[in-house]
Amino acid sequence: MPTLVIHAPHSEVKQNQKQSFNQTVATGRGDGYAIWQSLFQQLSPGDNVVVICKVHQKQAIGQIKELVPTVSTGSGMQRYDVIMENLASVPYTHGDTRLNRNGVTVL
């Protein structure tokens, strides 16, 4: 079963009015993640999702409820709101996980 890993970067909260890690976990919603088609095709509702904040070394694990298409990036890549359920904070273990430039990976 694939696992979607998304980064809720602390630096983006004030700079670009993005949600913090805590807000993302509390609402169960990660807004506007640009996900490559090749990664999107690997994912289904019920697959695991991990939300991380590398700056504060926080992590939560849950399941994907839905990937809702929103707008496209300037280069045409589709953005998705990641709707999650059953999120629970767990010890930080993804310090070495390599994310793409959009703060996303599938393991």
DSSP file (Angstrom, degrees, kcal/mol; ACC not computed):
  #  RESIDUE AA STRUCTURE BP1 BP2  ACC     N-H-->O    O-->H-N    N-H-->O    O-->H-N    TCO  KAPPA ALPHA  PHI   PSI    X-CA   Y-CA   Z-CA
    1    1 A M              0   0    0      0, 0.0    42,-0.1     0, 0.0   106,-0.0   0.000 360.0 360.0 360.0 126.6    0.0    0.0    0.0
    2    2 A P        -     0   0    0      0, 0.0    46,-0.9     0, 0.0     2,-0.5  -0.331 360.0-145.5 -71.0 154.1    1.5    3.4   -1.0
    3    3 A T  E     -a   48   0A   0     44,-0.1   104,-2.8    40,-0.1     2,-0.5  -0.986   4.8-146.3-123.1 122.6    2.0    6.1    1.6
    4    4 A L  E     -aB  49 106A   0     44,-2.5    46,-3.0    -2,-0.5     2,-0.5  -0.758  14.0-163.5 -84.9 128.0    1.6    9.8    0.6
    5    5 A V  E     -aB  50 105A   0    100,-3.0   100,-1.8    -2,-0.5     2,-0.4  -0.967   9.3-178.5-114.1 125.5    4.0   12.1    2.5
    6    6 A I  E     -aB  51 104A   0     44,-2.8    46,-2.4    -2,-0.5     2,-0.5  -0.960  18.7-138.0-124.6 144.3    3.2   15.8    2.6
    7    7 A H  E     -a   52   0A   0     96,-2.2    46,-0.2    -2,-0.4    44,-0.1  -0.862   5.5-162.2-102.9 128.1    5.2   18.6    4.2
    8    8 A A        -     0   0    0     44,-3.2    13,-0.4    -2,-0.5     2,-0.2  -0.789  27.8-151.5-103.6  85.1    3.4   21.4    6.1
    9    9 A P    >>  -     0   0    0      0, 0.0     3,-1.0     0, 0.0     4,-0.5  -0.371  14.7-147.3 -72.2 130.0    6.4   23.8    6.0
   10   10 A H  H >> S+     0   0    0      1,-0.2     3,-1.2     2,-0.2     4,-0.6   0.858  96.7  61.1 -57.9 -38.7    6.7   26.3    8.9
   11   11 A S  H 3> S+     0   0    0      1,-0.3     4,-1.0     2,-0.2    -1,-0.2   0.754  99.3  56.3 -64.7 -24.8    8.3   28.9    6.6
   12   12 A E  H <> S+     0   0    0     -3,-1.0     4,-1.8     3,-0.2     6,-1.8   0.636  87.4  79.4 -82.5 -14.4    5.2   29.0    4.3
   13   13 A V  H <X S+     0   0    0     -3,-1.2     4,-0.5    -4,-0.5    -1,-0.2   0.961 110.2  19.0 -61.9 -54.8    2.7   29.9    7.1
   14   14 A K  H  < S+     0   0    0     -4,-0.6    -1,-0.2     3,-0.2    -2,-0.2   0.874 126.5  54.0 -82.0 -39.1    3.5   33.6    7.3
   15   15 A Q  H  < S+     0   0    0     -4,-1.0    -3,-0.2     1,-0.2    -2,-0.2   0.921 130.1   9.9 -63.6 -47.6    5.2   34.0    3.9
   16   16 A N  H  < S-     0   0    0     -4,-1.8    -1,-0.2    -5,-0.1    -3,-0.2   0.143 100.8-110.4-125.1  18.1    2.4   32.5    1.8
   17   17 A Q     <  +     0   0    0     -4,-0.5    -4,-0.2     1,-0.2    -3,-0.2   0.854  62.8 157.2  55.1  40.4   -0.5   32.2    4.2
   18   18 A K        -     0   0    0     -6,-1.8    -1,-0.2    -9,-0.1     2,-0.2  -0.502  48.0 -92.6 -87.6 163.2   -0.3   28.4    4.2
   19   19 A Q        -     0   0    0     -2,-0.2    -7,-0.1    12,-0.1    -1,-0.1  -0.483  39.3-122.5 -73.9 145.9   -1.7   26.2    7.0
   20   20 A S     >  -     0   0    0     -2,-0.2     4,-2.6     1,-0.1     5,-0.2  -0.302  29.1-101.9 -76.4 169.7    0.6   25.2    9.8
   21   21 A F  H  > S+     0   0    0    -13,-0.4     4,-2.5     1,-0.2     5,-0.2   0.939 124.7  50.3 -56.0 -48.4    1.3   21.6   10.6
   22   22 A N  H  > S+     0   0    0      1,-0.2     4,-2.6     2,-0.2    -1,-0.2   0.897 111.4  47.2 -61.6 -41.4   -1.1   21.9   13.6
   23   23 A Q  H  > S+     0   0    0      2,-0.2     4,-2.5     1,-0.2     6,-0.3   0.907 111.5  51.6 -65.6 -41.4   -3.9   23.4   11.5
   24   24 A T  H  X>S+     0   0    0     -4,-2.6     4,-1.6     1,-0.2     5,-1.0   0.922 114.4  42.4 -61.7 -44.8   -3.4   20.8    8.8
   25   25 A V  H  <5S+     0   0    0     -4,-2.5    -2,-0.2     2,-0.2    -1,-0.2   0.908 114.6  50.7 -69.1 -41.9   -3.7   18.0   11.4
   26   26 A A  H  <5S+     0   0    0     -4,-2.6    -2,-0.2    -5,-0.2    -1,-0.2   0.883 119.5  35.4 -64.7 -38.8   -6.6   19.6   13.3
   27   27 A T  H  <5S-     0   0    0     -4,-2.5    -1,-0.2     2,-0.2    -2,-0.2   0.677  98.4-133.3 -89.6 -17.9   -8.7   20.2   10.1
   28   28 A G  T  <5S+     0   0    0     -4,-1.6    56,-3.3    -5,-0.3     2,-0.4   0.799  70.8 111.4  69.1  27.7   -7.7   17.0    8.3
   29   29 A R  E   < -C   83   0A   0     -5,-1.0     2,-0.6    -6,-0.3    54,-0.2  -0.981  49.4-167.6-141.6 125.0   -7.1   19.0    5.2
   30   30 A G  E     -C   82   0A   0     52,-2.5    52,-3.2    -2,-0.4     3,-0.4  -0.958  27.7-141.1-108.7 116.8   -3.9   19.9    3.3
   31   31 A D  E     -     0   0A   0     -2,-0.6    50,-0.2    50,-0.2   -12,-0.1  -0.618  60.8  -8.5 -89.5 132.4   -4.6   22.7    0.8
   32   32 A G  E     +     0   0A   0     -2,-0.4     2,-0.5     1,-0.2    49,-0.2   0.802  67.0 173.7  68.5  40.0   -3.2   23.0   -2.7
   33   33 A Y  E     -C   80   0A   0     47,-2.8    47,-2.4    -3,-0.4     2,-0.7  -0.698  29.6-135.0 -82.1 124.8   -0.5   20.4   -3.0
   34   34 A A  E     -C   79   0A   0     -2,-0.5     2,-0.5    68,-0.3    45,-0.2  -0.702  29.6-174.2 -77.9 115.2    0.9   20.1   -6.5
   35   35 A I        -     0   0    0     43,-1.8    43,-0.3    -2,-0.7     5,-0.0  -0.957  23.8-122.9-120.7 122.6    1.1   16.4   -7.1
   36   36 A W    >>  -     0   0    0     -2,-0.5     4,-2.7     1,-0.1     3,-0.7  -0.269  23.6-120.6 -58.3 146.2    2.7   14.9  -10.2
   37   37 A Q  H 3> S+     0   0    0      1,-0.2     4,-2.4     2,-0.2     5,-0.2   0.864 112.9  58.7 -57.6 -38.7    0.3   12.7  -12.3
   38   38 A S  H 34 S+     0   0    0      1,-0.2     4,-0.3     2,-0.2    -1,-0.2   0.834 111.9  40.6 -63.9 -31.9    2.7    9.7  -11.9
   39   39 A L  H X4 S+     0   0    0     -3,-0.7     3,-1.4     2,-0.2     4,-0.4   0.893 111.8  55.3 -79.3 -43.4    2.4   10.0   -8.1
   40   40 A F  H >< S+     0   0    0     -4,-2.7     3,-1.7     1,-0.3    -2,-0.2   0.886 101.1  59.3 -56.1 -41.2   -1.4   10.7   -8.1
   41   41 A Q  T 3< S+     0   0    0     -4,-2.4    -1,-0.3     1,-0.3    -2,-0.2   0.695 100.3  57.2 -64.3 -18.7   -2.0    7.5  -10.1
   42   42 A Q  T <  S+     0   0    0     -3,-1.4     2,-0.3    -4,-0.3    -1,-0.3   0.595  95.8  84.6 -84.1 -11.7   -0.5    5.5   -7.3
   43   43 A L    <   +     0   0    0     -3,-1.7    24,-0.1    -4,-0.4   -40,-0.1  -0.678  47.2 169.7-105.8 147.5   -2.9    6.8   -4.6
   44   44 A S    >   -     0   0    0     -2,-0.3     3,-2.1   -42,-0.1    20,-0.3  -0.971  46.8 -81.0-143.4 155.8   -6.4    5.8   -3.6
   45   45 A P  T 3  S+     0   0    0      0, 0.0    20,-0.2     0, 0.0     3,-0.1  -0.346 117.8  35.5 -54.8 139.4   -8.7    6.6   -0.7
   46   46 A G  T 3  S+     0   0    0     18,-3.2    19,-0.1     1,-0.4     3,-0.1   0.134  86.9 125.7  97.4 -18.9   -7.7    4.6    2.3
   47   47 A D  S <  S-     0   0    0     -3,-2.1    17,-3.1    17,-0.1    -1,-0.4  -0.340  70.5 -93.6 -66.7 155.6   -4.0    4.7    1.6
   48   48 A N  E     -aD   3  63A   0    -46,-0.9   -44,-2.5    15,-0.2     2,-0.4  -0.362  38.6-164.7 -70.1 149.4   -1.8    6.0    4.4
   49   49 A V  E     -aD   4  62A   0     13,-2.2    13,-2.5   -46,-0.2     2,-0.4  -0.997   4.3-161.7-134.4 140.3   -0.8    9.6    4.6
   50   50 A V  E     -aD   5  61A   0    -46,-3.0   -44,-2.8    -2,-0.4     2,-0.5  -0.989   2.7-161.4-122.6 127.4    1.9   11.2    6.6
   51   51 A V  E     -aD   6  60A   0      9,-2.5     9,-2.1    -2,-0.4     2,-0.3  -0.930  19.7-179.8-105.6 129.0    2.0   14.9    7.4
   52   52 A I  E     -aD   7  59A   0    -46,-2.4   -44,-3.2    -2,-0.5     2,-0.4  -0.915  28.6-161.7-129.2 156.6    5.4   16.3    8.5
   53   53 A C  E  >> - D   0  58A   0      5,-2.0     5,-1.8    -2,-0.3     4,-0.8  -0.923   9.2-169.4-130.3 107.4    7.0   19.5    9.6
   54   54 A K  T  45S+     0   0    0     -2,-0.4    -1,-0.1     1,-0.2     3,-0.1   0.837  82.9  57.5 -68.3 -32.9   10.8   19.1    9.2
   55   55 A V  T  45S+     0   0    0      1,-0.2    -1,-0.2     2,-0.1    -2,-0.0   0.937 120.7  26.8 -64.1 -47.3   11.5   22.4   11.1
   56   56 A H  T  45S-     0   0    0      2,-0.1    -1,-0.2     0, 0.0    -2,-0.2   0.382 105.2-125.5 -97.3   3.0    9.7   21.4   14.3
   57   57 A Q  T  <5 +     0   0    0     -4,-0.8    35,-0.4     1,-0.2     2,-0.3   0.936  56.6 150.8  49.8  56.2   10.2   17.6   13.7
   58   58 A K  E   < -D   53   0A   0     -5,-1.8    -5,-2.0    33,-0.1     2,-0.3  -0.839  21.1-179.3-114.2 154.0    6.5   16.8   14.0
   59   59 A Q  E     -D   52   0A   0     31,-0.5    31,-2.3    -2,-0.3     2,-0.3  -0.990  10.6-175.1-154.3 143.0    4.6   14.0   12.3
   60   60 A A  E     -DE  51  89A   0     -9,-2.1    -9,-2.5    -2,-0.3     2,-0.4  -0.988  11.2-154.7-136.8 147.9    1.1   12.7   12.1
   61   61 A I  E     +DE  50  88A   0     27,-2.4    27,-1.9    -2,-0.3     2,-0.2  -0.960  30.7 125.2-125.2 140.3   -0.2    9.6   10.3
   62   62 A G  E     -D   49   0A   0    -13,-2.5   -13,-2.2    -2,-0.4     2,-0.3  -0.776  51.6 -75.3-160.2-153.3   -3.7    8.8    9.0
   63   63 A Q  E     -DE  48  85A   0     22,-2.6    22,-2.3   -15,-0.3     2,-0.4  -0.927  38.0-108.3-125.3 150.7   -5.5    7.8    5.8
   64   64 A I  E     + E   0  84A   0    -17,-3.1   -18,-3.2    -2,-0.3    20,-0.2  -0.631  31.3 177.2 -72.3 126.5   -6.4    9.6    2.6
   65   65 A K  E     -     0   0A   0     18,-3.3     2,-0.3    -2,-0.4    19,-0.2   0.804  66.8 -18.7 -93.3 -42.9  -10.1   10.2    2.5
   66   66 A E  E     - E   0  83A   0     17,-1.8    17,-3.0   -22,-0.1     2,-0.6  -0.977  45.9-141.6-163.0 147.8  -10.1   12.1   -0.8
   67   67 A L  E     - E   0  82A   0     -2,-0.3    15,-0.2    15,-0.2    -3,-0.0  -0.957  27.9-162.6-113.7 108.2   -7.8   14.0   -3.2
   68   68 A V  E     - E   0  81A   0     13,-2.6    13,-2.7    -2,-0.6     2,-0.1  -0.823  14.7-131.3 -99.6 116.4   -9.8   17.0   -4.5
   69   69 A P  E     + E   0  80A   0      0, 0.0    11,-0.3     0, 0.0     3,-0.1  -0.410  35.4 163.9 -65.0 137.7   -8.5   18.7   -7.6
   70   70 A T  E     -     0   0A   0      9,-3.0     2,-0.2     1,-0.4    10,-0.1   0.208  48.7 -24.4-118.9-117.3   -8.3   22.5   -7.3
   71   71 A V  E     -     0   0A   0      7,-0.1     8,-2.2     1,-0.0    -1,-0.4  -0.488  61.3-115.4 -96.0 168.7   -6.4   24.8   -9.6
   72   72 A S  E     - E   0  78A   0      6,-0.2     6,-0.2    -2,-0.2     5,-0.1  -0.714  28.9-111.2 -99.2 156.2   -3.3   24.0  -11.8
   73   73 A T    >   -     0   0    0      4,-3.1     3,-1.7    -2,-0.3    -1,-0.1  -0.226  40.7 -94.2 -73.0 173.4    0.1   25.5  -11.3
   74   74 A G  T 3  S+     0   0    0      1,-0.3    -1,-0.1     2,-0.1    -2,-0.0   0.784 129.2  51.5 -60.2 -27.7    1.5   28.0  -13.9
   75   75 A S  T 3  S-     0   0    0      2,-0.1    -1,-0.3     0, 0.0    -2,-0.0   0.403 125.4-101.5 -92.3   3.1    3.2   25.0  -15.6
   76   76 A G  S <  S+     0   0    0     -3,-1.7     2,-0.3     1,-0.3    -2,-0.1   0.459  71.6 144.6  96.8   1.1    0.0   23.0  -15.8
   77   77 A M        -     0   0    0      1,-0.1    -4,-3.1    -5,-0.1    -1,-0.3  -0.560  52.6-114.9 -75.3 137.3    0.5   20.6  -12.8
   78   78 A Q  E     - E   0  72A   0    -43,-0.3   -43,-1.8    -2,-0.3     2,-0.3  -0.499  23.7-148.1 -74.5 135.8   -2.7   19.8  -11.0
   79   79 A R  E     -C   34   0A   0     -8,-2.2    -9,-3.0   -45,-0.2     2,-0.4  -0.803  15.1-164.7 -99.7 147.9   -3.1   20.9   -7.4
   80   80 A Y  E     -CE  33  69A   0    -47,-2.4   -47,-2.8    -2,-0.3     2,-0.6  -0.982  22.6-133.1-133.0 142.9   -5.1   18.9   -4.9
   81   81 A D  E     - E   0  68A   0    -13,-2.7   -13,-2.6    -2,-0.4     2,-0.8  -0.865  29.4-140.9 -86.1 126.0   -6.6   19.4   -1.5
   82   82 A V  E     -CE  30  67A   0    -52,-3.2   -52,-2.5    -2,-0.6     2,-0.5  -0.814  14.6-162.2 -94.1 109.8   -5.6   16.4    0.5
   83   83 A I  E     -CE  29  66A   0    -17,-3.0   -18,-3.3    -2,-0.8   -17,-1.8  -0.825  16.1-175.6 -95.2 125.2   -8.5   15.4    2.7
   84   84 A M  E     - E   0  64A   0    -56,-3.3     2,-0.3    -2,-0.5   -20,-0.2  -0.813  13.1-165.9-124.2 158.4   -7.4   13.1    5.5
   85   85 A E  E     + E   0  63A   0    -22,-2.3   -22,-2.6    -2,-0.3   -57,-0.0  -0.948  65.9  26.7-139.3 162.1   -9.0   11.1    8.3
   86   86 A N  E    S+     0   0A   0     -2,-0.3     2,-0.2   -24,-0.2    -1,-0.1   0.829  74.2 177.0  57.8  36.4   -7.9    9.3   11.5
   87   87 A L  E     +     0   0A   0    -62,-0.2     2,-0.4   -25,-0.1   -25,-0.2  -0.529   3.4 176.4 -73.9 135.3   -4.9   11.6   11.9
   88   88 A A  E     - E   0  61A   0    -27,-1.9   -27,-2.4    -2,-0.2     2,-0.2  -0.999  31.6-115.5-139.7 136.4   -2.8   10.9   15.0
   89   89 A S  E     + E   0  60A   0     -2,-0.4   -29,-0.3   -29,-0.2     3,-0.0  -0.495  40.3 173.8 -69.7 137.7    0.5   12.5   16.1
   90   90 A V        -     0   0    0    -31,-2.3   -31,-0.5    -2,-0.2     3,-0.1  -0.898  41.6 -71.1-137.3 164.8    3.3   10.0   16.3
   91   91 A P        -     0   0    0      0, 0.0     2,-0.4     0, 0.0   -33,-0.1  -0.284  60.6 -99.0 -58.1 145.9    7.1   10.3   16.9
   92   92 A Y        +     0   0    0    -35,-0.4   -33,-0.1     1,-0.2     3,-0.1  -0.535  57.7 150.3 -72.6 121.0    9.0   12.0   14.1
   93   93 A T        +     0   0    0     -2,-0.4     3,-0.4    -3,-0.1    -1,-0.2   0.358  51.0  80.9-129.6   0.7   10.7    9.4   11.9
   94   94 A H    >   +     0   0    0      1,-0.2     3,-1.1     2,-0.1    -2,-0.1   0.020  47.6 120.0-104.5  29.0   10.8   11.1    8.4
   95   95 A G  T 3  S+     0   0    0      1,-0.3    -1,-0.2    -3,-0.1    -2,-0.0   0.808  83.4  41.0 -60.2 -30.2   13.8   13.3    8.9
   96   96 A D  T 3  S+     0   0    0     -3,-0.4     2,-0.3     2,-0.1    -1,-0.3   0.419  84.5 121.3 -99.0   0.4   15.6   11.5    6.0
   97   97 A T    <   -     0   0    0     -3,-1.1     2,-0.6     1,-0.1    -3,-0.0  -0.490  59.4-136.9 -69.0 127.2   12.6   11.3    3.7
   98   98 A R        -     0   0    0     -2,-0.3     2,-0.3     5,-0.0    -1,-0.1  -0.765  20.9-166.9 -89.6 121.9   13.3   13.0    0.4
   99   99 A L        -     0   0    0     -2,-0.6     6,-0.2     1,-0.1   -93,-0.1  -0.723  22.4-113.2-101.6 154.4   10.4   15.1   -0.8
  100  100 A N    >   -     0   0    0      4,-2.8     3,-2.4    -2,-0.3     4,-0.2  -0.227  47.0 -85.9 -76.0 179.4   10.1   16.6   -4.3
  101  101 A R  T 3  S+     0   0    0      1,-0.3    -1,-0.1     2,-0.1    -2,-0.0   0.635 129.3  59.8 -65.2 -11.9   10.2   20.4   -4.8
  102  102 A N  T 3  S-     0   0    0      2,-0.2    -1,-0.3   -68,-0.1   -68,-0.3   0.355 119.4-107.6 -95.1   4.3    6.4   20.5   -4.1
  103  103 A G  S <  S+     0   0    0     -3,-2.4   -96,-2.2     1,-0.3     2,-0.3   0.819  83.5 110.7  76.4  32.1    6.8   19.0   -0.6
  104  104 A V  E     +B    6   0A   0    -98,-0.2    -4,-2.8    -4,-0.2     2,-0.3  -0.969  33.1 160.5-137.9 147.6    5.3   15.7   -1.6
  105  105 A T  E     -B    5   0A   0   -100,-1.8  -100,-3.0    -2,-0.3     2,-0.4  -0.965  27.4-136.7-154.9 164.5    6.4   12.1   -2.1
  106  106 A V  E      B    4   0A   0     -2,-0.3  -102,-0.2  -102,-0.2    -2,-0.0  -0.996 360.0 360.0-122.8 127.5    4.9    8.6   -2.3
  107  107 A L              0   0    0   -104,-2.8  -103,-0.1    -2,-0.4    -1,-0.1   0.381 360.0 360.0-103.9 360.0    6.7    5.8   -0.5
